[in-house]
């Protein structure tokens, strides 16, 4: 997928173009871009992705905050009298760091629809943070392992746990990302597995953040045997709203827009032409049209 900008073609999270736009550093968006020599992206995104291309820009192109993870951006392009916006992944509500997406005014909108199903309406972030806090404080004699993605969600979880007075044990991979967050001013208190501090901390009750694939009851059982202490596991993902996991708890913590936010975003953009990726946006368009009709009928 690409869009025109001046005399160039910009690939959208894709190497198909004269240059590419990288919305954020999650691997499903960076795939195929490592060899691209010209990438439009925030400095944070390039560093998190481990990319070092030559600086790229295009007359008429502008970056907007996306509110998804550190450095995430949207692309806004004015070309041939038409304004096009591309979101990548975004979050309309402020997350634990206070980041949220700007809503672009545009003619054409290309947006994600990860949670384009009307059943995906998330609780407020504060409510989910409270769920996590109560679970952590209510199991103070047990080791706790929480599964989450190591870029983005792990850093949110560290901040949430810090607010509970807990410095979690994290993987080396999560630490590589977390250190970049700190470089850009996001202070996070954590302990890296394998370090002397981790060895000491894990001699007592501890809380650990692990990749999603490890957050299962069988792995918690193995840890319980190894540490001779009850070990419970949980997951933190938006899919927890409806999906079942092999875990003791599941928290619907998402850094994506839910269905209502997708509808609101599409409506506020004013775009007449709306396209979707990463999901089916037909219900979003239908809800946007219903809302527009309701507004017209109230006039």
C-alpha atoms as a printed R data frame, in Angstrom:
    type eleno elety resid chain resno       x       y      z
1   ATOM     1    CA   UNK     A     1   0.000   0.000  0.000
2   ATOM     2    CA   UNK     A     2   1.351   3.434 -0.856
3   ATOM     3    CA   UNK     A     3   0.217   7.035 -1.362
4   ATOM     4    CA   UNK     A     4   1.578   9.807 -3.626
5   ATOM     5    CA   UNK     A     5   3.504  12.742 -2.186
6   ATOM     6    CA   UNK     A     6   4.789  15.355 -4.629
7   ATOM     7    CA   UNK     A     7   6.454  13.229 -7.310
8   ATOM     8    CA   UNK     A     8   7.191  10.347 -4.925
9   ATOM     9    CA   UNK     A     9   5.342   7.276 -3.678
10  ATOM    10    CA   UNK     A    10   5.354   6.638  0.072
11  ATOM    11    CA   UNK     A    11   5.025   2.996  1.143
12  ATOM    12    CA   UNK     A    12   2.802   2.725  4.223
13  ATOM    13    CA   UNK     A    13   4.562   0.457  6.733
14  ATOM    14    CA   UNK     A    14   5.776  -1.269  3.603
15  ATOM    15    CA   UNK     A    15   8.877  -1.082  1.349
16  ATOM    16    CA   UNK     A    16   6.730  -0.587 -1.786
17  ATOM    17    CA   UNK     A    17   7.608   3.013 -2.669
18  ATOM    18    CA   UNK     A    18  10.337   5.531 -3.364
19  ATOM    19    CA   UNK     A    19  10.540   5.906  0.406
20  ATOM    20    CA   UNK     A    20   8.594   4.397  3.288
21  ATOM    21    CA   UNK     A    21   6.649   5.640  6.281
22  ATOM    22    CA   UNK     A    22   7.045   3.569  9.454
23  ATOM    23    CA   UNK     A    23   4.223   4.286 11.890
24  ATOM    24    CA   UNK     A    24   5.751   2.514 14.898
25  ATOM    25    CA   UNK     A    25   8.237  -0.183 15.823
26  ATOM    26    CA   UNK     A    26   6.066  -3.279 16.305
27  ATOM    27    CA   UNK     A    27   7.386  -6.145 14.202
28  ATOM    28    CA   UNK     A    28   4.215  -6.575 12.141
29  ATOM    29    CA   UNK     A    29   4.844  -3.057 10.800
30  ATOM    30    CA   UNK     A    30   8.639  -3.138 10.498
31  ATOM    31    CA   UNK     A    31   8.705  -6.358  8.468
32  ATOM    32    CA   UNK     A    32  10.498  -5.857  5.147
33  ATOM    33    CA   UNK     A    33  11.700  -2.342  5.973
34  ATOM    34    CA   UNK     A    34  15.129  -3.100  7.402
35  ATOM    35    CA   UNK     A    35  16.783  -2.717  3.989
36  ATOM    36    CA   UNK     A    36  14.818   0.394  3.062
37  ATOM    37    CA   UNK     A    37  17.313   3.255  2.875
38  ATOM    38    CA   UNK     A    38  14.804   6.109  3.155
39  ATOM    39    CA   UNK     A    39  12.212   5.985  5.942
40  ATOM    40    CA   UNK     A    40   9.932   8.682  7.322
41  ATOM    41    CA   UNK     A    41   9.494   7.976 11.039
42  ATOM    42    CA   UNK     A    42  10.052   9.462 14.470
43  ATOM    43    CA   UNK     A    43  13.553   9.108 15.986
44  ATOM    44    CA   UNK     A    44  12.069   6.948 18.752
45  ATOM    45    CA   UNK     A    45  10.540   4.537 16.247
46  ATOM    46    CA   UNK     A    46  13.765   4.157 14.271
47  ATOM    47    CA   UNK     A    47  15.721   3.457 17.457
48  ATOM    48    CA   UNK     A    48  13.182   0.955 18.806
49  ATOM    49    CA   UNK     A    49  13.167  -0.801 15.429
50  ATOM    50    CA   UNK     A    50  16.965  -0.842 15.282
51  ATOM    51    CA   UNK     A    51  16.979   0.988 11.948
52  ATOM    52    CA   UNK     A    52  19.549   3.554 10.792
53  ATOM    53    CA   UNK     A    53  18.389   4.830  7.390
54  ATOM    54    CA   UNK     A    54  19.221   8.218  5.961
55  ATOM    55    CA   UNK     A    55  16.771  10.946  7.047
56  ATOM    56    CA   UNK     A    56  13.766  11.123  4.712
57  ATOM    57    CA   UNK     A    57  11.005  13.629  4.172
58  ATOM    58    CA   UNK     A    58   8.574  14.706  1.504
59  ATOM    59    CA   UNK     A    59   7.147  18.143  0.827
60  ATOM    60    CA   UNK     A    60   3.524  18.106  1.941
61  ATOM    61    CA   UNK     A    61   3.967  15.264  4.465
62  ATOM    62    CA   UNK     A    62   3.478  15.768  8.205
63  ATOM    63    CA   UNK     A    63   3.645  13.450 11.221
64  ATOM    64    CA   UNK     A    64   0.970  13.434 13.946
65  ATOM    65    CA   UNK     A    65   0.911  11.674 17.307
66  ATOM    66    CA   UNK     A    66  -0.772   8.261 17.292
67  ATOM    67    CA   UNK     A    67  -0.825   7.507 21.039
68  ATOM    68    CA   UNK     A    68  -0.022   3.815 20.522
69  ATOM    69    CA   UNK     A    69   3.537   3.252 21.811
70  ATOM    70    CA   UNK     A    70   6.623   5.421 22.207
71  ATOM    71    CA   UNK     A    71   7.292   7.247 18.938
72  ATOM    72    CA   UNK     A    72   4.133   6.078 17.162
73  ATOM    73    CA   UNK     A    73   2.952   8.489 14.502
74  ATOM    74    CA   UNK     A    74   0.305   9.012 11.837
75  ATOM    75    CA   UNK     A    75   1.107  10.348  8.377
76  ATOM    76    CA   UNK     A    76  -0.762  13.305  6.872
77  ATOM    77    CA   UNK     A    77  -0.059  14.124  3.220
78  ATOM    78    CA   UNK     A    78  -1.282  17.010  1.058
79  ATOM    79    CA   UNK     A    79  -0.926  16.099 -2.612
80  ATOM    80    CA   UNK     A    80  -2.786  17.205 -5.764
81  ATOM    81    CA   UNK     A    81  -5.334  19.176 -3.764
82  ATOM    82    CA   UNK     A    82  -6.284  16.189 -1.610
83  ATOM    83    CA   UNK     A    83  -5.369  15.432  2.009
84  ATOM    84    CA   UNK     A    84  -4.742  11.805  2.960
85  ATOM    85    CA   UNK     A    85  -4.181  10.468  6.478
86  ATOM    86    CA   UNK     A    86  -2.771   7.072  7.426
87  ATOM    87    CA   UNK     A    87  -3.012   5.970 11.045
88  ATOM    88    CA   UNK     A    88  -1.049   2.789 11.568
89  ATOM    89    CA   UNK     A    89  -2.150   1.617 15.039
90  ATOM    90    CA   UNK     A    90  -3.481   4.348 17.315
91  ATOM    91    CA   UNK     A    91  -5.249   5.029 20.599
92  ATOM    92    CA   UNK     A    92  -7.726   7.858 20.973
93  ATOM    93    CA   UNK     A    93  -7.809   7.803 24.786
94  ATOM    94    CA   UNK     A    94  -4.762   8.834 26.865
95  ATOM    95    CA   UNK     A    95  -2.746   5.856 28.101
96  ATOM    96    CA   UNK     A    96  -0.826   5.618 31.386
97  ATOM    97    CA   UNK     A    97   1.819   7.968 29.944
98  ATOM    98    CA   UNK     A    98  -0.775  10.495 28.783
99  ATOM    99    CA   UNK     A    99  -0.224   9.815 25.060
100 ATOM   100    CA   UNK     A   100  -3.186   9.900 22.696
101 ATOM   101    CA   UNK     A   101  -3.812  10.276 18.988
102 ATOM   102    CA   UNK     A   102  -4.476  13.549 17.235
103 ATOM   103    CA   UNK     A   103  -7.477  13.463 14.900
104 ATOM   104    CA   UNK     A   104  -6.476  14.648 11.414
105 ATOM   105    CA   UNK     A   105  -8.858  16.541  9.163
106 ATOM   106    CA   UNK     A   106  -8.641  14.862  5.778
107 ATOM   107    CA   UNK     A   107 -10.386  13.841  2.563
108 ATOM   108    CA   UNK     A   108  -9.136  10.267  2.563
109 ATOM   109    CA   UNK     A   109  -8.479   8.213  5.685
110 ATOM   110    CA   UNK     A   110  -6.611   4.896  5.784
111 ATOM   111    CA   UNK     A   111  -6.997   3.491  9.282
112 ATOM   112    CA   UNK     A   112  -6.547   0.341 11.311
113 ATOM   113    CA   UNK     A   113  -9.580  -1.687 12.385
114 ATOM   114    CA   UNK     A   114  -8.041  -4.200 14.787
115 ATOM   115    CA   UNK     A   115 -11.067  -3.935 17.058
116 ATOM   116    CA   UNK     A   116 -13.638  -3.203 14.357
117 ATOM   117    CA   UNK     A   117 -16.073  -5.629 15.991
118 ATOM   118    CA   UNK     A   118 -18.804  -3.697 17.890
119 ATOM   119    CA   UNK     A   119 -18.406  -6.062 20.860
120 ATOM   120    CA   UNK     A   120 -14.947  -4.645 21.570
121 ATOM   121    CA   UNK     A   121 -15.630  -1.653 23.798
122 ATOM   122    CA   UNK     A   122 -12.988  -1.510 26.504
123 ATOM   123    CA   UNK     A   123 -13.388  -0.386 30.113
124 ATOM   124    CA   UNK     A   124 -11.714   2.938 30.924
125 ATOM   125    CA   UNK     A   125  -7.954   2.656 31.369
126 ATOM   126    CA   UNK     A   126  -8.262   3.641 35.026
127 ATOM   127    CA   UNK     A   127 -10.699   0.809 35.628
128 ATOM   128    CA   UNK     A   128  -8.312  -1.731 34.067
129 ATOM   129    CA   UNK     A   129  -5.402  -0.328 36.071
130 ATOM   130    CA   UNK     A   130  -7.531  -0.842 39.184
131 ATOM   131    CA   UNK     A   131  -8.184  -4.487 38.233
132 ATOM   132    CA   UNK     A   132  -4.446  -5.089 37.911
133 ATOM   133    CA   UNK     A   133  -3.647  -3.278 41.159
134 ATOM   134    CA   UNK     A   134  -6.232  -5.234 43.148
135 ATOM   135    CA   UNK     A   135  -4.942  -8.545 41.766
136 ATOM   136    CA   UNK     A   136  -1.334  -7.678 42.587
137 ATOM   137    CA   UNK     A   137  -2.120  -6.408 46.088
138 ATOM   138    CA   UNK     A   138  -4.538  -9.266 46.774
139 ATOM   139    CA   UNK     A   139  -1.900 -11.948 46.110
140 ATOM   140    CA   UNK     A   140   1.025 -10.609 48.118
141 ATOM   141    CA   UNK     A   141   2.205 -14.073 49.214
142 ATOM   142    CA   UNK     A   142   2.356 -15.472 45.660
143 ATOM   143    CA   UNK     A   143   4.775 -14.993 42.813
144 ATOM   144    CA   UNK     A   144   2.984 -13.353 39.892
145 ATOM   145    CA   UNK     A   145   3.835 -13.607 36.194
146 ATOM   146    CA   UNK     A   146   2.031 -11.390 33.709
147 ATOM   147    CA   UNK     A   147   2.155 -12.012 29.982
148 ATOM   148    CA   UNK     A   148   2.353  -9.016 27.672
149 ATOM   149    CA   UNK     A   149   4.066  -7.843 24.499
150 ATOM   150    CA   UNK     A   150   7.625  -6.777 25.247
151 ATOM   151    CA   UNK     A   151   7.366  -3.491 23.342
152 ATOM   152    CA   UNK     A   152   4.652  -1.057 24.365
153 ATOM   153    CA   UNK     A   153   2.505  -3.150 26.680
154 ATOM   154    CA   UNK     A   154   5.430  -4.172 28.909
155 ATOM   155    CA   UNK     A   155   6.368  -0.539 29.501
156 ATOM   156    CA   UNK     A   156   2.752   0.334 30.343
157 ATOM   157    CA   UNK     A   157   2.661  -2.590 32.767
158 ATOM   158    CA   UNK     A   158   5.907  -1.491 34.419
159 ATOM   159    CA   UNK     A   159   4.408   1.955 35.075
160 ATOM   160    CA   UNK     A   160   1.158   0.458 36.401
161 ATOM   161    CA   UNK     A   161   3.093  -1.901 38.698
162 ATOM   162    CA   UNK     A   162   5.366   0.948 39.824
163 ATOM   163    CA   UNK     A   163   2.216   2.754 40.950
164 ATOM   164    CA   UNK     A   164   1.475  -0.351 43.054
165 ATOM   165    CA   UNK     A   165   4.920  -0.053 44.649
166 ATOM   166    CA   UNK     A   166   6.302  -2.964 42.603
167 ATOM   167    CA   UNK     A   167   9.426  -3.071 40.412
168 ATOM   168    CA   UNK     A   168   8.801  -6.082 38.130
169 ATOM   169    CA   UNK     A   169  11.412  -8.503 36.854
170 ATOM   170    CA   UNK     A   170  11.578  -8.201 33.063
171 ATOM   171    CA   UNK     A   171  13.326 -10.010 30.206
172 ATOM   172    CA   UNK     A   172  16.474  -8.738 28.514
173 ATOM   173    CA   UNK     A   173  14.477  -8.065 25.342
174 ATOM   174    CA   UNK     A   174  11.929  -5.958 27.241
175 ATOM   175    CA   UNK     A   175  14.823  -4.141 28.910
176 ATOM   176    CA   UNK     A   176  16.312  -3.207 25.539
177 ATOM   177    CA   UNK     A   177  13.067  -1.419 24.680
178 ATOM   178    CA   UNK     A   178  12.571   0.005 28.178
179 ATOM   179    CA   UNK     A   179  16.015   1.615 28.175
180 ATOM   180    CA   UNK     A   180  15.018   3.495 25.006
181 ATOM   181    CA   UNK     A   181  11.826   4.667 26.719
182 ATOM   182    CA   UNK     A   182  14.015   6.040 29.502
183 ATOM   183    CA   UNK     A   183  16.325   7.726 26.991
184 ATOM   184    CA   UNK     A   184  13.278   9.688 25.813
185 ATOM   185    CA   UNK     A   185  12.237  10.712 29.318
186 ATOM   186    CA   UNK     A   186   9.964   7.872 30.479
187 ATOM   187    CA   UNK     A   187  11.199   6.826 33.943
188 ATOM   188    CA   UNK     A   188  10.445   3.187 34.750
189 ATOM   189    CA   UNK     A   189  11.553   1.148 37.771
190 ATOM   190    CA   UNK     A   190  12.313  -2.473 36.877
191 ATOM   191    CA   UNK     A   191  14.731  -5.350 37.497
192 ATOM   192    CA   UNK     A   192  16.378  -7.253 34.645
193 ATOM   193    CA   UNK     A   193  16.344 -11.044 34.848
194 ATOM   194    CA   UNK     A   194  19.800 -12.558 35.370
195 ATOM   195    CA   UNK     A   195  21.151  -9.511 37.196
196 ATOM   196    CA   UNK     A   196  22.289  -9.675 40.848
197 ATOM   197    CA   UNK     A   197  19.279  -7.514 41.739
198 ATOM   198    CA   UNK     A   198  16.966 -10.049 40.121
199 ATOM   199    CA   UNK     A   199  18.602 -12.943 41.957
200 ATOM   200    CA   UNK     A   200  18.000 -11.142 45.233
201 ATOM   201    CA   UNK     A   201  14.450 -10.104 44.372
202 ATOM   202    CA   UNK     A   202  13.463 -13.589 43.259
203 ATOM   203    CA   UNK     A   203  14.543 -14.985 46.606
204 ATOM   204    CA   UNK     A   204  11.292 -13.475 47.873
205 ATOM   205    CA   UNK     A   205   7.846 -12.975 46.393
206 ATOM   206    CA   UNK     A   206   8.256 -11.307 42.993
207 ATOM   207    CA   UNK     A   207   6.240 -10.024 40.032
208 ATOM   208    CA   UNK     A   208   7.546 -10.720 36.544
209 ATOM   209    CA   UNK     A   209   6.578  -9.649 33.035
210 ATOM   210    CA   UNK     A   210   6.958 -12.381 30.433
211 ATOM   211    CA   UNK     A   211   6.161 -12.867 26.728
212 ATOM   212    CA   UNK     A   212   2.562 -13.876 26.101
213 ATOM   213    CA   UNK     A   213   3.572 -17.431 25.146
214 ATOM   214    CA   UNK     A   214   5.009 -18.024 28.629
215 ATOM   215    CA   UNK     A   215   2.019 -16.758 30.609
216 ATOM   216    CA   UNK     A   216   0.291 -20.108 31.033
217 ATOM   217    CA   UNK     A   217  -0.641 -22.168 34.051
218 ATOM   218    CA   UNK     A   218   1.806 -24.970 33.206
219 ATOM   219    CA   UNK     A   219   4.730 -22.520 33.238
220 ATOM   220    CA   UNK     A   220   3.496 -20.953 36.484
221 ATOM   221    CA   UNK     A   221   3.368 -24.452 37.968
222 ATOM   222    CA   UNK     A   222   6.992 -25.061 36.995
223 ATOM   223    CA   UNK     A   223   7.990 -21.764 38.618
224 ATOM   224    CA   UNK     A   224   6.049 -22.700 41.753
225 ATOM   225    CA   UNK     A   225   8.068 -25.907 42.029
226 ATOM   226    CA   UNK     A   226  11.361 -24.133 41.360
227 ATOM   227    CA   UNK     A   227  10.766 -21.341 43.892
228 ATOM   228    CA   UNK     A   228   8.653 -23.376 46.335
229 ATOM   229    CA   UNK     A   229   6.028 -20.663 46.353
230 ATOM   230    CA   UNK     A   230   2.575 -20.447 44.807
231 ATOM   231    CA   UNK     A   231   2.834 -18.776 41.414
232 ATOM   232    CA   UNK     A   232  -0.118 -17.260 39.579
233 ATOM   233    CA   UNK     A   233  -0.216 -16.063 35.998
234 ATOM   234    CA   UNK     A   234  -2.175 -13.407 34.113
235 ATOM   235    CA   UNK     A   235  -2.226 -11.760 30.693
236 ATOM   236    CA   UNK     A   236  -2.666  -8.105 29.719
237 ATOM   237    CA   UNK     A   237  -4.141  -7.672 26.230
238 ATOM   238    CA   UNK     A   238  -7.213  -6.159 24.621
239 ATOM   239    CA   UNK     A   239  -8.201  -9.625 23.400
240 ATOM   240    CA   UNK     A   240  -8.838 -10.568 27.032
241 ATOM   241    CA   UNK     A   241 -12.179  -8.778 26.780
242 ATOM   242    CA   UNK     A   242 -13.666 -11.871 25.112
243 ATOM   243    CA   UNK     A   243 -10.965 -14.489 24.535
244 ATOM   244    CA   UNK     A   244 -10.180 -17.107 27.142
245 ATOM   245    CA   UNK     A   245  -6.579 -17.673 28.214
246 ATOM   246    CA   UNK     A   246  -4.882 -20.441 30.165
247 ATOM   247    CA   UNK     A   247  -4.251 -18.057 33.040
248 ATOM   248    CA   UNK     A   248  -5.525 -17.177 36.499
249 ATOM   249    CA   UNK     A   249  -6.485 -13.652 35.457
250 ATOM   250    CA   UNK     A   250  -6.849 -11.658 32.236
251 ATOM   251    CA   UNK     A   251  -6.870  -7.876 31.959
252 ATOM   252    CA   UNK     A   252  -8.302  -6.074 28.877
253 ATOM   253    CA   UNK     A   253  -5.469  -3.550 28.676
254 ATOM   254    CA   UNK     A   254  -5.185  -2.272 25.106
255 ATOM   255    CA   UNK     A   255  -3.054   0.335 23.364
256 ATOM   256    CA   UNK     A   256  -5.430   0.310 20.378
257 ATOM   257    CA   UNK     A   257  -8.641   2.214 19.709
258 ATOM   258    CA   UNK     A   258 -11.735   0.189 20.586
259 ATOM   259    CA   UNK     A   259 -14.828   0.082 18.374
260 ATOM   260    CA   UNK     A   260 -16.353   3.323 19.683
261 ATOM   261    CA   UNK     A   261 -13.054   5.141 19.278
262 ATOM   262    CA   UNK     A   262 -12.685   3.899 15.698
263 ATOM   263    CA   UNK     A   263 -16.147   5.286 14.922
264 ATOM   264    CA   UNK     A   264 -15.380   8.590 16.645
265 ATOM   265    CA   UNK     A   265 -12.023   8.916 14.903
266 ATOM   266    CA   UNK     A   266 -13.503   8.284 11.449
267 ATOM   267    CA   UNK     A   267 -16.344  10.732 12.129
268 ATOM   268    CA   UNK     A   268 -14.149  13.529 13.505
269 ATOM   269    CA   UNK     A   269 -11.715  13.280 10.584
270 ATOM   270    CA   UNK     A   270 -14.432  14.404  8.173
271 ATOM   271    CA   UNK     A   271 -13.043  11.987  5.562
272 ATOM   272    CA   UNK     A   272 -15.452  11.042  2.754
273 ATOM   273    CA   UNK     A   273 -13.225   8.168  1.637
274 ATOM   274    CA   UNK     A   274 -12.337   5.741  4.454
275 ATOM   275    CA   UNK     A   275 -10.293   2.562  3.974
276 ATOM   276    CA   UNK     A   276  -9.349  -0.043  6.551
277 ATOM   277    CA   UNK     A   277  -6.575  -2.544  7.184
278 ATOM   278    CA   UNK     A   278  -5.896  -5.015 10.008
279 ATOM   279    CA   UNK     A   279  -9.574  -5.839 10.324
280 ATOM   280    CA   UNK     A   280 -13.065  -5.375  8.926
281 ATOM   281    CA   UNK     A   281 -14.227  -1.767  9.163
282 ATOM   282    CA   UNK     A   282 -17.718  -2.242  7.702
283 ATOM   283    CA   UNK     A   283 -19.386  -1.975 11.115
284 ATOM   284    CA   UNK     A   284 -17.365   1.176 11.851
285 ATOM   285    CA   UNK     A   285 -18.623   2.828  8.673
286 ATOM   286    CA   UNK     A   286 -22.206   1.769  9.385
287 ATOM   287    CA   UNK     A   287 -22.048   3.186 12.914
288 ATOM   288    CA   UNK     A   288 -20.509   6.423 11.639
289 ATOM   289    CA   UNK     A   289 -23.342   6.808  9.125
290 ATOM   290    CA   UNK     A   290 -25.978   6.096 11.798
291 ATOM   291    CA   UNK     A   291 -24.432   8.778 14.008
292 ATOM   292    CA   UNK     A   292 -24.397  11.268 11.121
293 ATOM   293    CA   UNK     A   293 -28.078  10.582 10.403
294 ATOM   294    CA   UNK     A   294 -28.959  11.062 14.076
295 ATOM   295    CA   UNK     A   295 -27.156  14.417 14.119
296 ATOM   296    CA   UNK     A   296 -28.963  15.566 10.943
297 ATOM   297    CA   UNK     A   297 -32.335  14.532 12.400
298 ATOM   298    CA   UNK     A   298 -31.687  16.590 15.530
299 ATOM   299    CA   UNK     A   299 -31.097  19.782 13.577
